[in-house]
């Protein structure tokens, strides 16, 4: 069996046709003499000094170099990437994850755009839907305010009852004290509920403002009026 063969050729200027032919011939001879006889592939790569190498084996120190796979005629039939360093592998993994994330976000945005265009036929439709939602929340707020008024009247009545007993020199029953405490807690709870609903209205306004902005962008891209 023939030993592995290696040929090194200084990279020629592209204007020297005779040198290029010579290198091609050398590669063909090398393949027929070694790789062809042993059924191996012939590789060609350029080292850090610009020298072109031909061999049926790639030395470990050159494994990070990209290389061409040549056929029996010395013609390139494949291109192999060199081995990557851990840093290069980590960088590729970060790039892959970034590209996957960007692809996922683009798909999500495309679906949101589809729903937006399927739901609203004009910018006015978006404004109307926004006001309907805000009004629905406002109705709940007004109902809660009405409940607060009743609770305040109930609290005032309980406090009057407790004060009347105190003026009469009588102890305030524990049940009355508990009622006063409970009503006050209900008033506070209702106030917090109304505050959350006010926040919800602001969230709706901000959300629909984004819808309007995106709708205008889509209409501009399509060359159509948004209103």
C-alpha positions in Angstrom: 0.0 0.0 0.0 1.3 3.4 -0.9 2.1 5.8 2.0 0.1 9.1 2.3 1.4 11.7 -0.2 1.6 15.4 0.4 2.4 18.1 -2.0 3.0 21.8 -1.2 2.9 24.5 -3.9 3.3 28.2 -3.4 0.1 30.0 -4.3 0.6 31.4 -7.9 -0.4 34.8 -9.2 -3.6 34.4 -11.2 -1.9 35.9 -14.3 0.7 33.1 -14.6 -1.3 30.5 -16.6 1.6 28.1 -17.0 2.1 27.9 -13.2 -1.6 27.2 -12.7 -1.6 24.4 -15.3 1.5 22.9 -13.5 -0.2 22.9 -10.2 -3.3 21.3 -11.6 -1.2 18.6 -13.2 0.7 18.0 -10.0 -2.6 17.6 -8.2 -3.8 15.1 -10.8 -0.6 13.1 -10.6 -0.8 13.1 -6.8 -4.3 11.8 -6.8 -3.6 9.1 -9.3 -0.5 8.0 -7.5 -1.9 8.0 -3.9 -5.5 8.8 -3.4 -6.6 7.0 -6.5 -4.7 3.9 -5.7 -6.0 3.7 -2.2 -9.5 4.9 -2.9 -9.0 8.0 -0.8 -10.0 11.6 -1.4 -7.6 14.3 -2.3 -7.8 17.6 -0.4 -6.5 21.0 -1.3 -6.1 23.9 1.2 -4.2 27.1 1.7 -2.1 27.5 4.8 -1.5 30.7 6.9 1.4 31.6 4.6 -0.6 31.4 1.4 0.9 28.1 0.3 -1.4 25.6 -1.5 -1.3 22.0 -0.2 -2.5 18.8 -1.8 -2.8 15.6 0.2 -5.0 12.6 0.9 -4.7 13.4 4.6 -5.0 16.6 6.5 -2.5 17.2 9.3 -4.0 18.0 12.7 -2.5 21.5 12.7 -4.2 22.2 9.4 -7.6 20.8 10.4 -9.1 24.3 11.0 -8.5 25.2 7.4 -11.3 25.1 4.8 -10.4 22.6 2.1 -11.6 21.5 -1.3 -12.2 17.8 -2.2 -10.8 17.0 -5.7 -11.6 14.2 -8.1 -9.2 12.2 -10.2 -8.9 15.0 -12.7 -8.0 17.5 -10.0 -11.4 19.3 -10.2 -13.2 20.5 -7.1 -16.2 18.3 -6.3 -16.9 19.4 -2.7 -16.0 22.1 -0.1 -15.4 21.2 3.5 -15.3 23.6 6.4 -12.4 23.4 8.8 -12.8 22.3 12.4 -14.0 25.2 14.6 -12.6 26.4 17.9 -14.8 26.3 21.0 -15.2 30.0 20.7 -16.4 29.8 17.1 -18.8 27.0 18.0 -20.2 29.1 20.9 -20.5 32.1 18.6 -22.4 30.0 16.0 -24.7 28.7 18.6 -25.5 32.3 19.8 -26.1 33.3 16.2 -28.3 30.3 15.6 -30.4 31.0 18.7 -30.7 34.7 17.7 -31.8 33.8 14.2 -34.4 31.3 15.6 -35.7 34.0 18.0 -35.9 36.6 15.2 -37.7 34.0 13.0 -40.2 33.2 15.8 -40.9 36.8 16.5 -41.4 37.5 12.8 -43.9 34.7 12.6 -45.7 35.9 15.7 -45.9 39.4 14.3 -47.2 38.1 11.0 -50.0 36.3 12.8 -50.9 39.4 14.8 -51.0 41.4 11.6 -53.3 38.9 10.0 -55.7 39.0 12.9 -55.6 42.8 13.0 -56.5 43.1 9.3 -59.1 40.4 9.6 -60.7 42.1 12.6 -60.8 45.8 11.5 -61.7 47.2 8.1 -60.6 50.8 9.0 -58.9 52.9 11.6 -62.3 54.1 12.7 -63.3 50.5 13.5 -60.3 50.3 15.9 -61.3 53.6 17.6 -64.9 52.4 18.0 -63.8 49.1 19.5 -61.5 50.9 21.9 -64.3 53.2 23.1 -66.6 50.2 23.5 -64.1 48.5 25.8 -63.4 51.6 27.8 -67.1 52.3 28.2 -67.7 48.8 29.4 -65.1 49.2 32.1 -66.5 52.6 33.0 -69.9 51.1 33.6 -68.3 48.7 36.1 -66.6 51.7 37.8 -69.9 53.6 38.1 -71.6 50.5 39.6 -68.8 50.2 42.1 -69.0 53.9 43.0 -72.7 53.4 43.7 -71.9 50.5 46.0 -69.3 52.8 47.8 -72.0 55.4 48.4 -74.3 52.7 50.0 -71.4 51.5 52.1 -70.6 55.0 53.3 -74.2 55.5 54.4 -74.1 52.1 56.1 -70.9 53.1 57.9 -72.3 56.4 59.0 -75.3 54.7 60.5 -73.2 52.2 62.4 -70.9 55.0 63.7 -73.9 57.0 64.9 -75.3 53.9 66.7 -71.9 53.4 68.4 -71.7 57.1 69.4 -75.2 57.1 70.8 -74.4 54.2 73.1 -71.2 55.9 74.2 -73.1 59.1 75.0 -75.5 57.1 77.0 -72.7 55.6 78.9 -73.3 52.1 77.5 -70.6 49.8 76.0 -70.5 49.4 72.3 -71.3 45.8 71.5 -68.6 43.7 69.9 -70.9 42.9 67.0 -71.3 46.6 66.2 -67.6 47.1 66.3 -67.1 44.2 64.0 -69.7 45.6 61.6 -68.0 49.0 61.5 -64.7 47.3 60.8 -66.2 45.1 58.1 -67.8 48.0 56.2 -64.7 50.0 56.3 -62.8 47.1 54.8 -65.4 46.8 52.1 -65.1 50.5 51.3 -61.3 50.2 51.0 -61.6 47.0 48.9 -64.0 48.8 46.5 -61.7 51.8 46.2 -58.8 49.5 45.2 -61.1 47.7 42.7 -62.0 51.0 41.1 -58.3 51.9 40.9 -57.5 48.7 39.1 -60.3 49.4 36.6 -58.9 52.8 35.9 -55.5 51.2 35.3 -57.3 48.7 32.9 -58.7 51.6 31.0 -55.3 53.1 30.5 -54.0 49.7 29.4 -56.8 49.5 26.8 -55.9 53.0 25.5 -52.2 52.1 25.2 -53.0 48.7 23.6 -55.3 50.2 20.9 -52.9 53.0 20.2 -50.4 50.3 19.2 -53.1 48.7 17.0 -53.8 52.0 15.3 -50.1 52.6 14.7 -49.5 49.1 13.3 -52.6 49.4 11.2 -51.4 52.6 9.6 -48.0 51.0 8.9 -49.7 48.0 7.2 -52.0 50.3 5.1 -49.0 52.4 4.1 -47.1 49.3 3.0 -50.1 48.2 0.9 -50.6 51.7 -0.5 -54.1 52.0 1.0 -55.7 54.7 3.2 -56.1 53.7 6.8 -59.3 55.6 7.5 
